[in-house]
Structures are given as C-alpha cells and as structure tokens.
Amino acid sequence: MRSTSFLTESLNLSVPLIGILIVGLGNALPEGYFAIVSARSGRTWMILGNLMGAIVVPATLVLGIVALICPIKISDCLPFAIGRFFLIFSAIFFLFFVRTDRKITRKEAIFLLSIYIIFIIVELLTR
C-alpha cells in the first residue's frame, strides 16, 4: 500500500492507473512465465487453464473475501471505462481467434499484444 502511494506521488499518476499498469503487470509476470514454459513443452491447455484460474480466482474469491471484510464502494466508475472497453474488445478478438482454427497464430498474438500496448498508451495519455 505504501509503495503504491509512493509511486502515485513521485510519478504524479493516479492510483487506478498504478493499479492497472504496475500492480497488474507484476501480478501477470508469474502467469506469463508459466505460460512460456508450458508452451515450450507443448502443454497448451495448461496455459489456458492457468490463465483462466489467474483471472477467475482474483476476480471472484479474492474480491469476494475482501468485500466481506470491508464492503467496496466505487463512487466513480468513469476512470475504469477505458479498461472495460479494452477488456471487452480483446475478449471478443480472443474468442474469435480461438474459434477459427482452435489456435492463436503468431499474427493473432501480435494483434492481441498490440491491443495491450495501445491500452497502455491510451491510459497514460488520458491520465
């Protein structure tokens, strides 16, 4: 908590932006490493299972326990509008890519990565 506050003050960025970019990226690094190791060993279904677990558990179990301890009140959802848009946009393309040939090609992977890079740029420019 103190490190996030320090970053927001020293970099002059908002708390949601730090949470989305830095804390989110730090959370995703172990999942990315596991995905790379699984891909190299040919266990592609482990990648999808791990990533779905990495999304579902924090979004339901962790968030639910935290809300039981201290109810979460969001007074302004507008700062998260860009994130919601990019989440829906990338999820639609992910589902489309997976359903076409039941795989994600390099070209499709580059497209998904470019969505993330555009998301980061938009977030930085709008804050």
N, C-alpha and C positions, 0 to 999 in steps of 0.2 A: 504494500500500500504506500509506504513512504517513497519507494523508488519510483512508482508511477507519479506521485505528486511532484517529486524532484524533476522528473523528465518533463512534465507538463509546464512547470515553471521555468526551467532552464531552456527548453526548446520553444517556449511560447506556443504550445499546442494544446488543444482541448483534451480532456480526459477520455471522451469516447474515441477520439482519433488514436490516442496512445493505446487504448484497449483493442481497437480493431487492428491496428498495424503491428505494433511491437509485441504486445502480450499474445495476440492471436498467432503471430508468426512463431514466437517462441514455443507456443503450445503445439504448433503443427510440425516443428522440426523432428521430434521423435517419430511421428507418424510418417513423415517423408522418408526418413532413414529406413524404417521397417518396410515401406513400400518399395524402395530401391532394392533392398536385399531380397525381398520376395520376388520382385520382377526378374532379378538376375538368376534366381533359382527356378523360375518358371511357375511359381505359385500365384497366379494372377487372382484367383478367387480369395486368397488370403488378404490381398491388397484391398479389395472391395469390402470384405468383412471387417477388416481393421479400420478402414476409413469410416464405414457406417457406424461402427462402435465408438469411434472417436467423436462422432458428431452426435449420435443419439444419447450416449451416456451423459455428457456435459449438458446437453440441452434439456434432458428430462430429469435424470436422477440428481445431478448436482444442483441444477437450478431449482428443482422441487424442494430439496432439503434446505437450501439457503432461504427460499421463500417461506418455509415452515418456521425457521428460526426467526427471521425478520422479514416481514412482507415487503416486497419490492414495489416501489411506487415510481412510475415513469410519468413525469409531468409533461414532457415534450418529446414526442416520437419523431419529430422532423429531422433531428440530426442523424437518425438511422435510416432515412428514406433512401439515400443513395446505396447504402449497403443492402437493403431489401431488394432494390431494383437489380443490382448486380447478382445477388444470390438467385433470384428467380430466373434472370437471363442466363446465367451459367448453368443452372439446373436443367433448364429446357434444352440447351445445347448438349449437355452431358447425356441426357436421356435419348435425344435424337441420335447422337453418335453411337451410343451403346446398342441401340435398336437396329441400326442399319446393317452392320456386319457382325454384331456381337463382339466388337472390339473397338478400341480407340487407336487410330493410326497416329503416326508422328505429326502429320499435318493438323489433325484434330487436336492433338495435345498442345501443339504450338498455339493454336487458336484459343484453347482454354487458358493457357498461360498468359496470352495477350489480354484476355478479359481481366485477369487478375492485375496485370501491370497497369491497364487503363483504370481499373478501380483505384489503385494506389495513387495514381496521378490525379484523378478526379478528387479523391479525398483530400489530398494535400493542397490542391488549388482552391477548393471550396472552404477550407478552414482558415 
